């Protein structure tokens, strides 16, 4: 998938602060419109937080902003079931559809069917590549790459790494892993000596890491991750009696709490980064703006991922309860600013996926 240049989080934030948000036709009434949300998977803390963010927003916007903001979730990462789910939404007359997709390609035919009937489709997190669809996400490739930048700073001599991947077949897993391998190519003092799928879930990651550790060398210096897997990796190393590597975290409460314990004990240092579950609310507002008649919205919109480091993660942890994931809920004005910033960045053109 070709890719336009993407603003770094700091640059994006600076640009949003300077972009005026004009009043266009996107302020037209949409209170008679129904938005459906098709989600492919919910069996980890990030997905639960994502659904919670959507639910909290729906309670605020129904019925004044839209008539409905309904959610349907497949029990597993099943593209066929999700395709049927979206087809049902088309038949039931939803005016816009938001998707967290099983994988980038498998839903394109039903997405194109929706577009052909004048139903805007907005994907986020797990995106679709159909030309007519809109995509809201973060630069996952850069997110993976920054893990290696961090490790190269802390471990300039390099060493052996374990990679924990996410849910197989999804765009997120592929892009984060692409960024990690880009970093390894740039910093060849590191070598990935093992790889497992953790499905972005602590229990799955712990079991997978425990299973592969006996076949790995003792001198693993780092674990590169995708989110939701850091604490599981830590427990697996601990239970195996293995030396503690630098484990990249993914903004989950259990990960940050373990990090604080290690920091308090001996100054252990790592970093934590992930897409915000509240990106679901960003996708909702893009769908609402399309229903309200907004013109020339770029088909690819980028919001910054969330990152915490040694000097600020404890502040974030203090605001979390067990099971929480660090997040951000987007407002309509913020998404108008994101749209306008994307227009400035594109020169007004909507890039092909």
C-alpha positions as MATLAB code, in Angstrom:
seq = 'XXXXXXXXXXXXXXXXXXXXXXXXXXXXXXXXXXXXXXXXXXXXXXXXXXXXXXXXXXXXXXXXXXXXXXXXXXXXXXXXXXXXXXXXXXXXXXXXXXXXXXXXXXXXXXXXXXXXXXXXXXXXXXXXXXXXXXXXXXXXXXXXXXXXXXXXXXXXXXXXXXXXXXXXXXXXXXXXXXXXXXXXXXXXXXXXXXXXXXXXXXXXXXXXXXXXXXXXXXXXXXXXXXXXXXXXXXXXXXXXXXXXXXXXXXXXXXXXXXXXXXXXXXXXXXXXXXXXXXXXXXXXXXXXXXXXXXXXXXXXXXXXXXXXXXXXXXXXXXXXXXXXXXXXXXXXXXXXXXXXXXXXXXXXXXXXX';
ca = [
       0.000    0.000    0.000;
       1.528    3.302   -1.044;
       1.720    5.920    1.626;
       1.790    9.716    1.748;
       4.285   11.537    3.989;
       2.831   11.684    7.498;
       3.338   14.393   10.062;
       5.064   13.411   13.291;
       2.912   13.739   16.399;
       4.559   16.967   17.524;
       4.323   18.520   14.090;
       0.703   17.471   13.770;
      -0.143   19.007   17.149;
       1.546   22.248   16.186;
      -0.295   22.367   12.885;
      -3.662   21.707   14.499;
      -3.045   24.598   16.874;
      -2.618   26.983   13.953;
      -5.441   25.784   11.695;
      -8.585   27.875   11.785;
     -11.778   25.809   11.842;
     -14.247   27.498    9.506;
     -17.978   26.825    9.524;
     -18.975   24.934    6.372;
     -21.974   22.875    5.320;
     -20.704   20.190    7.709;
     -22.750   21.911   10.418;
     -25.934   20.805    8.658;
     -28.438   18.780   10.704;
     -27.748   15.020   10.859;
     -30.133   14.127   13.671;
     -32.155   11.854   11.345;
     -29.083    9.868   10.240;
     -28.015    6.452   11.553;
     -24.343    5.469   11.926;
     -23.396    1.806   12.266;
     -20.084    0.588   13.671;
     -18.739   -2.804   12.562;
     -15.934   -4.103   14.792;
     -14.067   -7.303   14.018;
     -12.760   -8.346   17.432;
     -13.126   -7.385   21.094;
     -11.096   -9.871   23.139;
      -8.464   -7.574   24.618;
      -8.314   -4.502   26.833;
      -7.676   -2.066   23.975;
     -10.746   -3.198   22.048;
     -12.865   -3.031   25.195;
     -11.653    0.520   25.836;
     -12.372    1.384   22.199;
     -15.953    0.159   22.498;
     -16.325    2.028   25.783;
     -15.188    5.259   24.113;
     -17.715    4.766   21.316;
     -20.500    3.978   23.805;
     -19.766    7.051   25.908;
     -19.819    9.256   22.824;
     -23.010    7.664   21.502;
     -24.760    8.534   24.760;
     -23.836   12.168   24.143;
     -24.737   12.389   20.446;
     -27.934   10.298   20.234;
     -30.519   11.621   19.426;
     -29.443   15.258   19.024;
     -26.524   14.787   16.605;
     -27.473   11.444   15.018;
     -30.473    9.160   15.380;
     -28.373    6.080   16.171;
     -24.739    5.015   16.648;
     -25.067    1.241   16.900;
     -22.231   -1.280   17.354;
     -21.882   -4.836   16.125;
     -18.832   -6.971   16.944;
     -17.765  -10.342   15.582;
     -16.682  -12.825   18.240;
     -13.402  -13.564   16.482;
     -11.230  -11.945   13.825;
     -13.416  -13.337   11.027;
     -13.476  -11.346    7.783;
     -16.355  -13.382    6.314;
     -18.587  -12.689    9.305;
     -17.666   -9.017    9.246;
     -18.465   -8.810    5.543;
     -21.926  -10.259    6.287;
     -22.313   -7.834    9.186;
     -21.626   -4.827    6.954;
     -23.943   -6.207    4.295;
     -26.709   -6.358    6.891;
     -26.068   -2.726    7.820;
     -26.458   -1.732    4.173;
     -29.773   -3.601    3.928;
     -30.982   -2.066    7.183;
     -30.502    1.436    5.828;
     -27.632    2.830    7.879;
     -26.568    6.181    6.466;
     -22.853    5.788    7.298;
     -20.703    2.858    8.407;
     -17.588    2.946   10.590;
     -15.296   -0.097   10.441;
     -12.444   -1.563   12.457;
     -11.536   -4.118    9.816;
     -10.359   -7.712   10.031;
      -7.788   -6.972    7.324;
      -7.186   -4.327    4.668;
      -8.447   -6.165    1.572;
     -11.168   -8.680    2.440;
     -13.974   -6.170    3.042;
     -13.377   -4.042   -0.043;
     -16.194   -5.554   -2.116;
     -18.855   -4.848    0.519;
     -17.332   -1.431    1.210;
     -17.586   -0.603   -2.495;
     -21.196   -1.814   -2.430;
     -21.922    0.629    0.400;
     -20.195    3.468   -1.423;
     -22.174    2.650   -4.560;
     -25.359    3.204   -2.596;
     -24.170    6.563   -1.310;
     -23.200    5.284    2.167;
     -19.895    6.769    3.361;
     -17.522    4.266    4.966;
     -14.879    5.317    7.498;
     -12.302    2.785    8.692;
      -9.894    3.265   11.586;
      -7.248    1.244   13.418;
      -7.815   -1.766   11.139;
      -8.254    0.047    7.841;
      -9.687   -0.944    4.437;
      -7.989   -0.048    1.160;
     -11.036    0.512   -1.081;
     -10.512    3.827   -2.875;
     -13.919    5.158   -1.841;
     -13.372    4.568    1.885;
     -11.966    7.007    4.426;
      -9.211    6.011    6.847;
      -8.395    7.443   10.280;
      -5.276    6.209   12.005;
      -1.833    6.816   13.329;
       1.489    6.212   11.619;
       1.893    2.626   12.809;
       5.085    2.184   10.802;
       6.684    5.096   12.625;
       5.392    3.729   15.935;
       7.242    0.451   15.363;
      10.320    2.257   14.081;
      10.476    4.456   17.195;
      10.824    1.340   19.352;
      14.180    0.680   17.692;
      15.202    4.335   17.939;
      14.597    4.103   21.691;
      16.495    0.827   22.049;
      19.408    2.117   19.989;
      19.702    5.050   22.382;
      19.553    2.894   25.512;
      21.536   -0.067   24.146;
      24.005    1.372   21.612;
      25.861   -1.943   21.385;
      22.636   -3.661   20.307;
      21.788   -7.280   20.958;
      19.146   -9.951   20.431;
      15.434   -9.044   20.342;
      12.153  -10.915   20.673;
       9.294   -9.540   18.570;
       5.712   -9.904   19.797;
       3.306   -9.330   16.933;
      -0.401   -8.552   17.116;
      -3.450  -10.121   15.508;
      -2.319  -11.937   12.374;
      -3.596  -10.598    9.064;
      -4.547   -7.133   10.282;
      -3.132   -3.934    8.831;
      -2.016   -2.788   12.291;
       0.096   -5.889   12.876;
       1.690   -5.652    9.450;
       2.498   -1.944    9.693;
       3.945   -1.986   13.225;
       6.094   -4.996   12.320;
       7.185   -3.195    9.144;
       8.357   -0.265   11.268;
      10.211   -2.553   13.681;
      12.045   -4.277   10.839;
      12.810   -0.905    9.259;
      14.454    0.019   12.570;
      16.455   -3.212   12.694;
      17.708   -2.501    9.167;
      18.807    0.975   10.245;
      20.357   -0.277   13.495;
      21.923   -3.604   12.420;
      23.510   -4.100   15.833;
      20.104   -5.556   16.752;
      18.866   -8.968   15.626;
      15.357  -10.382   15.968;
      15.873  -13.991   17.071;
      12.250  -14.958   17.694;
       8.715  -13.854   16.885;
       5.312  -14.791   18.331;
       1.761  -13.471   18.031;
       0.340  -11.995   21.216;
      -2.997  -10.795   19.756;
      -2.545   -7.526   21.730;
      -3.648   -9.435   24.832;
      -1.676   -9.980   28.055;
      -2.676  -13.624   28.574;
      -2.083  -14.641   24.962;
       1.286  -12.889   24.924;
       2.384  -14.490   28.187;
       1.552  -17.973   26.924;
       3.228  -17.359   23.548;
       6.414  -15.943   25.087;
       6.577  -18.755   27.635;
       6.341  -21.208   24.765;
       9.193  -19.748   22.740;
      11.642  -18.796   25.514;
      13.214  -22.263   25.903;
      14.338  -22.091   22.263;
      15.835  -18.601   22.538;
      19.317  -17.563   23.689;
      19.691  -16.294   27.245;
      20.946  -12.859   26.240;
      17.707  -11.274   24.975;
      18.211   -7.533   25.537;
      14.854   -6.215   24.331;
      11.260   -7.133   23.507;
       9.600   -5.142   20.728;
       5.830   -5.171   20.977;
       2.544   -3.865   19.612;
       0.521   -3.063   22.746;
      -1.248   -5.139   25.385;
       1.597   -7.638   25.407;
       4.274   -5.997   27.567;
       3.061   -7.201   30.961;
       2.519  -10.729   29.659;
       6.066  -10.752   28.310;
       7.416   -9.516   31.645;
       5.614  -12.284   33.548;
       6.867  -14.917   31.107;
      10.505  -13.846   31.528;
      10.081  -13.681   35.297;
       8.504  -17.138   35.573;
      11.236  -18.619   33.371;
      13.916  -17.099   35.599;
      15.340  -15.236   32.614;
      17.200  -11.895   32.789;
      14.833   -8.932   32.469;
      15.119   -7.234   29.052;
      13.875   -3.788   28.064;
      10.247   -4.448   27.178;
       8.419   -1.822   25.131;
       5.013   -1.100   26.687;
       1.648   -0.243   25.115;
      -0.149    2.223   27.443;
      -2.080   -0.424   29.427;
      -2.491    0.046   33.168;
      -0.934   -3.317   34.060;
       2.129   -2.522   31.926;
       2.648    0.930   33.438;
       2.131   -0.436   36.973;
       4.794   -3.120   36.380;
       7.100   -0.462   34.922;
       6.689    1.682   38.050;
       7.510   -1.297   40.280;
      10.713   -1.925   38.337;
      11.632    1.754   38.250;
      11.158    2.059   42.014;
      13.291   -1.032   42.544;
      16.312   -0.216   40.390;
      15.580    2.605   37.935;
      14.358    0.344   35.116;
      13.632    2.416   32.010;
      11.495    1.784   28.936;
       8.908    3.598   26.820;
       5.202    3.109   26.117;
       3.298    3.918   22.937;
       0.017    2.970   21.268;
      -2.917    4.257   19.256;
      -5.639    5.707   21.522;
      -8.782    3.550   21.805;
     -10.709    6.816   21.500;
      -9.747    6.947   17.828;
     -13.163    5.308   17.400;
     -14.646    8.697   18.293;
     -12.470   10.388   15.679;
     -13.886    8.018   13.052;
     -17.438    8.776   14.206;
     -16.959   12.502   13.683;
     -15.541   11.971   10.199;
     -18.642    9.915    9.339;
     -20.895   12.599   10.806;
     -19.139   15.320    8.842;
     -19.595   13.379    5.607;
     -23.311   12.998    6.367;
     -23.486   16.726    7.084;
     -22.221   17.528    3.621;
     -18.559   18.335    4.274;
     -16.646   18.644    1.029;
     -13.138   17.553    0.027;
     -12.323   15.541    3.165;
      -9.025   13.729    2.447;
      -9.464    9.977    2.370;
      -6.493    9.485    4.744;
      -6.466   11.299    8.072;
      -3.810   10.924   10.741;
      -3.982   11.558   14.482;
      -0.938   11.293   16.782;
      -0.315    8.101   18.725;
       0.057    8.385   22.503;
       3.496    7.937   24.063;
       4.855    8.073   27.605;
       8.466    7.985   28.732;
      10.385    7.777   31.997;
       9.572   11.321   33.083;
       5.787   11.309   32.561;
       4.335    7.779   32.623;
       3.618    7.861   36.361;
       1.322   10.843   35.926;
      -0.662    8.886   33.347;
      -0.696    5.779   35.555;
      -2.164    7.771   38.460;
      -5.253    8.495   36.330;
      -5.877    4.829   35.453;
      -7.836    2.040   37.067;
      -6.947   -1.667   36.642;
      -7.865   -2.752   33.136;
      -7.673    0.762   31.697;
      -5.851    1.774   28.542;
      -4.473    5.277   28.023;
      -6.757    7.074   25.602;
      -8.089   10.292   24.147;
     -11.671   11.109   23.156;
     -11.982   13.371   20.112;
     -14.416   16.251   19.793;
     -16.083   17.550   16.652;
     -13.938   20.690   16.657;
     -10.749   18.645   17.018;
     -11.679   16.482   14.041;
     -12.555   19.531   11.968;
      -9.044   20.747   12.747;
      -7.554   17.360   11.774;
      -9.433   17.531    8.460;
      -8.253   21.062    7.761;
      -4.676   20.147    8.706;
      -4.798   17.193    6.317;
      -5.938   19.516    3.540;
      -2.994   21.809    4.251;
      -0.604   18.845    4.343;
      -1.996   17.403    1.106;
      -2.279   20.651   -0.740;
      -5.963   19.826   -0.943;
      -5.565   16.448   -2.614;
      -6.899   13.159   -1.252;
      -4.136   10.551   -1.556;
      -4.786    7.115   -2.964;
      -4.432    4.321   -0.399;
];
